[in-house]
Amino acid sequence: MGFQRLFVSTAAILSFLAPADAQTASEFLRKAEKAAQAGKTEEALAFAGQAVAEDPKNTKCLAFRANLFSRLDRNKEALADFSKLIELDPKDAQNYHFRGAAQFKLANFAESIKDFDKFIAMKPEAKASHWQRGISFYYAGRYDDGREQFEGYQTFDQNDVENAVWRFMCMAKSDGIAKALQDMLKISDDKRVPMRQVYDLFAGKLKQDDVLATAKANAPPPEMLKEQLFYAHLYVGIYYELEGDRKKALEHLNKATEDHRIGHYMWDVARVHRDLLKKEAKEK
């Protein structure tokens, strides 16, 4: 099943937010929803902006616009809208999660963790499954906290190769690759292609080309192929970085982000990872 999808439909967002007060804002919002359903994202965003302008305290309109901003990679604007939602209703836990995700996408890792922590403080039952928090720990350099988060996720889902890989990455940073190899989590049945090969790559049993070949094998349909190649290039790139080959790492992370984009939080993780490597290369 893999790391749970972060994508939240417009209907799901609207279901837990307050109803609109102003009729004109409601009318603009309905137009925005209709445009979004037709795939006219920019038109939907314009209508959503009008809705918010009519009623700036309307949480329904703000949440809709924040979601659109996120879909368009306009993360600063999404962050501002989620911050306004929290200001208007600080007891709505979900918006701390959404803002934490926006903070991560902007590489504000410490702020991301604070928001995820607030969300978990309000919804402690979500702690074990909150893999996004573990990833933020990794990029914040809090490797022991990341390891603990991924170990907790193992109690939620024992069949997720990505969870084992991210725990391995945390341990490799804090304790070295040899120690991480000795204590790699055992994953029994992640059926996603090419996750078994990704696991074996990090376990030292396969090479990078084996992962890429498996992702392309058996002529999968175009969308499936794109997703499989995204994950293959993401984890091959990360593995090259762990080996110290940053040129190869950037090559594969560029392929993951530019050639095989998917609608999942992990695409943002790949883009953040790539951008950090590029920044480090420029600073040297």
CORGI-V540224 format. One record per pair of residues at least 24 apart in sequence whose C-alpha atoms are under 8 Angstrom apart, sorted by the first residue. I is the first residue (numbers start at 1). J is the second residue. Records with the same first field share a line. If there is no record, write none. Layout:
I = J  J
//
This chain:
1 = 159  160  190  191  192
2 = 159  160  161  162  190  192
3 = 131  160  162  163
5 = 264  265
6 = 264  265
7 = 263  264  265
10 = 64  67
13 = 63  64
14 = 60  63  64
17 = 59  60
18 = 58  59  60
19 = 58  59  60
20 = 58  59  60  61
21 = 55  58
22 = 54  55
24 = 51  54
25 = 50  51  52  54  55  61
26 = 51  61
27 = 51
29 = 61
41 = 68
45 = 69
57 = 88
59 = 85  88
70 = 102
75 = 102  103  105  106
76 = 102  106
78 = 102
79 = 103
93 = 118  119  122  123
94 = 119
101 = 132
104 = 136
105 = 268  269  272
107 = 272
109 = 136  137  139  140
110 = 136  140
112 = 136
113 = 137
127 = 152
128 = 152  153  154  155  156
129 = 153  156
131 = 163
135 = 166
138 = 170
143 = 170  171  173  174
144 = 170  171  174
146 = 170
147 = 171
158 = 187  188
159 = 187  188  189  190
160 = 187  189  190
161 = 187  190  195  196  198  199
162 = 195
164 = 199
165 = 199  202
193 = 228
194 = 228  231  232
198 = 232  235  236
202 = 239
208 = 236
211 = 236
226 = 260  261  262
227 = 260  261  262
229 = 256  260
230 = 255  256  257  260  261  262
231 = 256
232 = 256
234 = 270
246 = 277
250 = 274  277  278
//
